[in-house]
Amino acid sequence: MFRLFSYTIPVDDGAAPNPFQGMCSLAICKPGIRRVAKRDDWVAGLGSKNSHSGDFSGHLVFAMRVEEVISLKEYDRQAPARWPHRIPNVHSADLSNRLGDCIYDYSQPSRSPSQRPGVHGAGNVETDLGGENVLISRDFYYFGCRPISLPDYLLPICHQTQGHRSDSNARYADQFVAWLRSLGLTQGMHGWPDFMVDWSGCDGCSIRRLDDQNDPPC
């Protein structure tokens, strides 16, 4: 039996989730989900009333079936060989490289992980590390600035409050996956992130940080 986690995305900037290079990962933000999600669970990111481009409430921004759950430390260890594009390079002309979510460097075993320059700053460290794990999938659908409307019978998985839902979604989980699969879409990106980070003075996103701090345990 799988679980369906749903939450509202206040700022969809392409970092959390990170949908680039044929892979969707959730490595920063949403610590409450990352700590407990298991393989074959689904995570659904829902639009906000106050999204950058307008009212996205009642819409699906992304959905991913969790295929792999690994620790942040293991994510960093495997990154050079398996997903080098996830190591952020804030000077790259390629947006997907700037938004890399492998931002914690565990190469010094005697020290706490250091934070690489990236979309998050010092104010995000406690929340990010509190999630413990990284969720990885290649079975995902990312709509970004082109979210799709949920059918009326799935609207109960939506909410505009902070945190997320999981147990209360149990009756809708199978219906959600069946609806999503029935669309006949290819896995991957179907839209671009809704919000572009200002790299001239990035220190994480205060709106998203507030959401994460109120992310309850499941």
C-alpha positions as CSV (number, residue, x, y, z in Angstrom):
1,M,0.0,0.0,0.0
2,F,1.5,3.3,-1.0
3,R,0.9,6.8,0.5
4,L,0.0,10.0,-1.4
5,F,1.7,13.1,0.1
6,S,0.3,16.4,-1.1
7,Y,1.4,19.9,-0.3
8,T,1.1,23.4,-1.7
9,I,4.1,24.9,-3.4
10,P,4.4,28.6,-2.4
11,V,7.5,29.1,-4.7
12,D,8.1,26.9,-7.7
13,D,11.6,27.9,-8.8
14,G,12.9,24.5,-10.1
15,A,14.9,23.6,-7.0
16,A,12.4,21.8,-4.9
17,P,11.3,19.7,-6.7
18,N,14.2,19.7,-9.2
19,P,12.8,18.2,-12.4
20,F,15.7,18.6,-14.8
21,Q,17.8,16.2,-16.8
22,G,15.1,13.5,-16.9
23,M,15.0,13.1,-13.1
24,C,12.9,14.6,-10.3
25,S,14.5,14.9,-6.9
26,L,13.3,16.4,-3.6
27,A,16.5,17.0,-1.7
28,I,15.8,20.3,0.1
29,C,12.6,21.7,1.7
30,K,9.7,19.6,2.8
31,P,11.6,17.8,5.6
32,G,8.5,16.2,7.0
33,I,7.9,14.3,3.7
34,R,11.5,13.4,3.0
35,R,11.9,11.8,6.5
36,V,9.1,9.3,6.1
37,A,8.3,8.7,2.4
38,K,9.1,5.3,1.1
39,R,9.7,3.7,-2.3
40,D,6.5,3.7,-4.5
41,D,4.9,6.5,-2.5
42,W,3.6,9.4,-4.5
43,V,4.3,13.1,-3.8
44,A,2.0,15.7,-5.4
45,G,2.9,19.4,-5.4
46,L,-0.2,21.6,-5.7
47,G,-0.5,25.2,-6.9
48,S,-0.9,28.2,-4.6
49,K,-3.4,30.9,-4.7
50,N,-0.5,33.3,-4.7
51,S,1.8,31.7,-7.3
52,H,4.1,34.0,-9.1
53,S,2.0,33.8,-12.3
54,G,-1.4,33.9,-10.6
55,D,-3.9,31.7,-8.8
56,F,-2.9,28.1,-9.3
57,S,-5.1,26.7,-6.6
58,G,-6.8,23.4,-7.6
59,H,-4.0,22.6,-10.0
60,L,-1.2,20.1,-10.0
61,V,2.3,21.5,-10.4
62,F,4.1,18.1,-10.2
63,A,3.8,14.5,-9.2
64,M,6.5,11.9,-8.6
65,R,6.5,8.3,-7.8
66,V,9.3,7.7,-5.3
67,E,11.7,5.2,-6.8
68,E,14.7,5.7,-4.6
69,V,15.2,7.1,-1.0
70,I,18.8,7.8,0.0
71,S,20.4,9.9,2.7
72,L,21.7,13.3,2.0
73,K,25.2,12.1,2.7
74,E,24.8,9.2,0.2
75,Y,23.3,11.7,-2.3
76,D,26.5,13.8,-2.1
77,R,28.7,10.7,-2.3
78,Q,27.1,9.4,-5.5
79,A,26.6,12.8,-7.2
80,P,29.9,13.0,-9.2
81,A,29.2,9.6,-10.9
82,R,25.4,9.4,-11.0
83,W,24.0,12.9,-11.2
84,P,26.8,15.5,-11.6
85,H,24.2,18.0,-12.9
86,R,22.7,18.1,-9.3
87,I,25.9,19.7,-7.9
88,P,25.1,23.4,-8.2
89,N,27.2,25.7,-10.3
90,V,25.8,29.2,-9.8
91,H,28.0,30.6,-12.5
92,S,26.6,28.3,-15.3
93,A,24.6,29.7,-18.1
94,D,22.4,26.6,-17.8
95,L,19.6,27.2,-15.3
96,S,19.4,23.5,-14.4
97,N,23.0,23.6,-13.3
98,R,22.5,26.7,-11.1
99,L,19.5,25.0,-9.5
100,G,21.3,21.9,-8.5
101,D,19.9,20.5,-5.2
102,C,23.0,18.6,-4.0
103,I,24.0,21.6,-2.0
104,Y,25.5,19.8,1.1
105,D,29.1,18.7,0.9
106,Y,29.9,15.7,3.2
107,S,33.5,15.3,2.0
108,Q,35.0,16.2,5.4
109,P,33.9,13.3,7.7
110,S,35.1,15.0,10.8
111,R,32.9,18.0,10.2
112,S,29.3,18.9,9.7
113,P,28.3,19.1,6.1
114,S,29.2,22.5,4.4
115,Q,26.8,24.3,2.2
116,R,27.7,24.8,-1.4
117,P,26.6,28.1,-3.1
118,G,23.2,27.5,-4.5
119,V,19.5,28.4,-4.2
120,H,19.5,28.1,-0.4
121,G,21.4,30.0,2.2
122,A,22.5,29.7,5.8
123,G,18.9,30.2,7.0
124,N,17.8,27.0,5.3
125,V,20.4,24.6,6.7
126,E,18.5,23.3,9.8
127,T,15.3,22.7,7.8
128,D,17.1,21.0,4.8
129,L,19.2,18.7,7.0
130,G,16.2,17.9,9.1
131,G,14.7,16.1,6.1
132,E,17.5,13.5,6.3
133,N,16.7,11.9,2.9
134,V,16.5,12.6,-0.8
135,L,13.6,11.4,-2.8
136,I,14.4,10.4,-6.4
137,S,12.3,9.5,-9.4
138,R,12.3,9.2,-13.2
139,D,8.6,8.4,-13.1
140,F,7.3,11.9,-12.7
141,Y,5.3,14.7,-14.3
142,Y,6.3,18.3,-13.9
143,F,4.1,21.1,-15.2
144,G,5.6,24.1,-13.5
145,C,4.1,27.3,-14.9
146,R,1.6,25.3,-16.9
147,P,-0.2,23.4,-14.0
148,I,-3.1,21.2,-14.9
149,S,-6.5,21.3,-13.2
150,L,-7.4,18.5,-10.8
151,P,-10.8,16.9,-11.3
152,D,-13.4,17.9,-8.8
153,Y,-13.3,14.5,-7.0
154,L,-9.6,15.0,-6.2
155,L,-9.8,18.5,-4.9
156,P,-9.9,17.3,-1.3
157,I,-6.2,16.6,-1.5
158,C,-5.6,20.3,-1.9
159,H,-5.2,22.8,0.9
160,Q,-3.8,26.3,1.1
161,T,-2.3,25.9,4.6
162,Q,1.3,25.2,5.5
163,G,2.5,21.6,5.9
164,H,1.2,18.6,4.0
165,R,-1.3,15.8,3.9
166,S,-0.8,12.1,3.8
167,D,-3.0,9.9,5.9
168,S,-6.1,12.0,5.0
169,N,-5.3,11.3,1.3
170,A,-5.6,7.5,1.7
171,R,-9.1,7.3,0.0
172,Y,-7.8,9.3,-2.9
173,A,-4.4,7.8,-3.6
174,D,-5.5,5.1,-6.1
175,Q,-7.9,7.6,-7.8
176,F,-5.1,10.1,-8.1
177,V,-2.7,7.8,-9.8
178,A,-5.4,6.3,-12.1
179,W,-6.4,9.8,-13.2
180,L,-2.8,10.9,-13.8
181,R,-1.9,7.8,-15.8
182,S,-5.1,8.2,-17.8
183,L,-3.9,11.4,-19.3
184,G,-1.4,9.5,-21.4
185,L,1.4,11.9,-20.8
186,T,5.1,11.1,-21.1
187,Q,7.1,11.3,-18.0
188,G,9.2,14.4,-17.6
189,M,8.9,18.1,-17.9
190,H,5.8,19.7,-19.5
191,G,6.5,23.2,-18.3
192,W,9.1,25.6,-17.0
193,P,9.5,26.7,-13.3
194,D,7.1,29.5,-12.4
195,F,9.5,31.7,-10.6
196,M,13.1,32.7,-11.5
197,V,15.5,33.1,-8.6
198,D,17.4,36.4,-8.4
199,W,20.9,35.1,-8.3
200,S,22.4,38.6,-7.5
201,G,21.6,38.1,-3.8
202,C,20.1,34.7,-3.3
203,D,19.8,33.5,0.3
204,G,17.1,31.0,0.0
205,C,13.4,31.8,-0.1
206,S,11.8,33.2,3.0
207,I,8.3,32.1,1.9
208,R,9.3,28.6,1.3
209,R,11.3,28.5,4.5
210,L,8.3,29.5,6.6
211,D,6.3,26.7,5.0
212,D,9.0,24.2,5.8
213,Q,9.3,25.2,9.4
214,N,5.6,24.4,9.9
215,D,5.8,21.1,8.0
216,P,4.3,18.6,10.5
217,P,5.3,15.0,11.1
218,C,3.2,12.4,9.3
